[in-house]
Structures are given as C-alpha cells and as structure tokens.
C-alpha cells in the first residue's frame, strides 16, 4: 500500500485521517488548524464535537465541509446524521451508542444522498462482522495504543487490522494513541487509514506533525518484509 501526495488520485478512504479537537480549537481557529493538517497530508477529516452548541457546530461543520471540498478531502461528521446532511458532508461516523447504521443510511437516502458511513468496532470482531453485513463503508478499530482522548478504551490488537482486511473486505481504520513513532507497528497489517487527534492537533506545529505522520506511514508501508505478519 502506498500513500500518495494530495495532488495524485487516491481512494477517498485512504491515508491520514484527522479528527477535530474542539476543546483546543473553535470557529476560525478550528478551520485554520484543519487547513494546516491538510497541508501536512491529511486526506480525511472528521468533525467531532460532543457539545450542544448547535449554532457553533453548524458553522464549523459547514466551514470544514467547504475547506475539504476545495482540497478534495473526504469530510465526515461524527455521530450527527442531520448535521452531516445539512452541511453536505461526505458521510458520518457512528459509535455503538449512536443511531443504527440502517437508520443513518435511511436518513441519507431520504435526503437523496449516498453517503459514506463508518463505524467504530473497538476490539470487537463480532461487531465488525455485523457492521460489514449491514453495509458499513469502513471499519475503525482501537484503541491501538494508550489514548489521551479515550484513556479507558480497551486495547485492540494490531493483528485485528489484518484480520478485518482479509476476512471482511472493507477499508480499515486504526485509531487510538497513534504517533509517528509507533505507526510503523500498525502499517505491516496494511490499514487503509490512520486516525489521530492529539498527535496532530496537540502538536505545536500542526502541519509538521501531519507531515511527520504521513511520511512515517508511507515509509513503513513501502518496506518489504521477508515475513508476513500474523493475520489471525
């Protein structure tokens, strides 16, 4: 697997996947931070905000949707199907406590949209199999490493990524505690996407942090190993 530069043709579900941190950045600062991440190589952006500030959330999501359209990045909204529809997002990401995949798909269809729907599978193989059967567009696994964002999440073994790619045939995303220093441990299992929050948005130089991760991903993916990693 090779991660290409932004000016090349790439899958809409491949590469560095950044998730916004609205505890650090809001409004114009949020858009600027995401623009820096895109300049550093991010190819998928997820807007994640758990607050009830609907006016701010709508404005931020709309601005990020436009930014991503300009840069040909995939734009995903966390949890909120109606917000995703309202701002013209490419899709939505769902966790176990959100609306069902079927309901989300039905809402997009009612709006005349064929959206990307990703789901969190944590370290749960049975959930991944169920979500694949129900028509998920990608599967996210984690936390792969200890995570500052979700410190209580159970760890997911890296080999789960290889199992999902082989057995379920969908794009796979790894998340949780991933940095430029440890991403190589995951790339041998060929995840399509590497999702981060703090590794990029908590960095003093967001663009440089995104570049470092993108380069580490590409370097690790290009290494030819003499022994295949364990997949099951």
N, C-alpha and C positions, 0 to 999 in steps of 0.2 A: 504494500500500500504506500502511495506517495502523496504527500500533501502539497498541492500546487500553490503558486502565488495567486493573489486575488485577481489578477488580470487573465488568468487561464480558466478554461472550462472546468468546473468542479461540481461534484454532487452537492445538492442543497443540504444534504445531511452528512457532511464530512468536514473534519478539521477542528480547529479550536472553537469551543462553544462557551461564550461568556454569559454569566448570569448577573444581572444588575444587583448592586448593593445600595438600596435606598436608605440605609442607615448612615451611609457616608456621603452620598450624593443625591441631590434632588433638583428638579426643574432644569435650568440651563446647565448647571454643573453636571447633572446626570448625562445629558446629551453630549457634553464635551468629553466626559470620561469614556463613554461608549465609543465616540468617534476616535479617541486615542487607541482604544483596544482594537478597533477595526483597522486602523492604520498599522498596528503591530501584527496583524494577521488573523484576527478573529473572523470566522466565517458564519457563525450562528450566534444570534443574540437572543437571550430570554429576558423579558421584563418580569421581574419578581418583586412584588410589593404587597405585604400582608396587611397594610393599614386599611382603614375605612375612609380615607381621604379621597373620595371619588373624583372630585374636580381635578386635583393634582394628578391622580393616577391616570385619568383620561388624557390630560395634556401631555404628560410624559410619554405615555404609550404611543400617542399619535405622533409626537416628535421623533421618537425612536423608529417607528414604522417608516416614516419618510426617510430618515437617515439610512436605514437598511435598504430601502428601495434604491436609493441613489448609489449605494455601494454594492448592490447585488448580493446582499447577505440575507440569509433566512432569518425572519423575525418571529419569535414565539412568545406568547403570553402565558405566564404561569397561572394555572387554576381557572381564570376568569374567561369563560367562553364568550360571554356577551361583550366584554371589553375587546377581546380579540376580533370579534366580528365588527364592532364599531369602528375600530381604527384600521381595519384592513390588514391585520396580521396574517402571516402565512399559516399560523396554526396555534395550538395550545399544548401545554404540558400538564399532565394530570398525575396526582398522587393518590394514595389509597383512600384518602378522606374527601376527595373531590367528587364531582359528578361522574357517572359511569362513562366509559368510552362510547357506549351505544347512544347515550343521551347527548353527549357532546357532538358526535357525528350527525345526529338528527338535527340538532340546532344549526350546525353549519349548513347542512343540506337545505333546511328551510330558508336560509338566507341566500341560497344559490351558490354556496361555496364548497369547494373540495379541499379541505384543509389538512395540514399535517397534524397528526395527533401522536404525541409521545407520552410514554408512561414511565413512572418510577417503579422499578421492580425490586429495589433494595438488594437483598441477597436471596430472594425467593424464586427458585426455579419454577415452582408450580404457578406462581402468579405470572411469570414471564410467558409460560406456555399458554396460559389462559388469555392473556392480553394479545398474544400473537394470533390465537384463534379468532379473537374478536375484532381483529383488523387494525391493531396498532401500527403506526408507521415507523416508530423506532422504540427501542427498549433501553432504559437507563438503569445502571447498576451501581451501587455504592452504599456506604462509603468505602472507597478502596483503601484509604489511609485515615488516620485520625483527622477529624474535621473541626475547624473552629466554628463553622456555621451551624453544624448539627453534631455536637460532641457526643450525644447519646445514641446516635445511629449505630446499628450493628455493622461490623466489618463484612465486606463482601470479598471472597477470594478472587484473585485476579484471573484464575483459570475459568471462572464463570463467564468471562467475556468471550473466550474461545468457544466454550460450550454453546453459548447463545448464537454466535455467528454460524457455527456448523449445524446446529440442530434446528434453529428457528428461522434462519434465512432472512433476518431483518437487520437494518443498521443498528449498531450497538454503541451506546454512550457510557463512558466511565466517569464517575463523579466522586468527589469527597477527598479532601486533603491532598490533591494532586499539585505537584510543583514541577518546575523544570528539572529539578534534581532527581525526582523519583518517577517521572513519567515513562522513562525507558523500561521500567519493570512491567508496565502495562502494555507497551507497544508490541511486545513479542506475541501478544494474543490478538493483535490487529483490531482494536476498537476503531470504529469509524469516527467517533467524536470523543474529545476530551473536554469535559465541562469543569469550569472553575469559577469561583467568586473571589475569594481573598487573594489567591495567587496573582491575580491581575489588579483588582480594584483596591486592595490594601497596600499595593506597592507604591513607593514614592514616585516612580516613573511608570505610568500605566502602559504606554506604548512599548517601552523597553521590556517590561515584564511579559507582555503579549508576544513580542518578538522572540524572547528567550524560550518561551514555551513552544511556540510554533517551530522554532529551529530544533529544539530538543526532540519534538515529535517526529519531524522529518528525518533527523539524523538516526534516531532509534529505528524508525520504520525502514530505513534503507539498508540497515545492517543485515547481511546474510548470515544466519546462524547455521551451524553444522548439525544442530539437533533441534527438532521441533519441540515447542513447549508442550507440556501435558495439557490436554484439552478436556479431560473429563475428571 
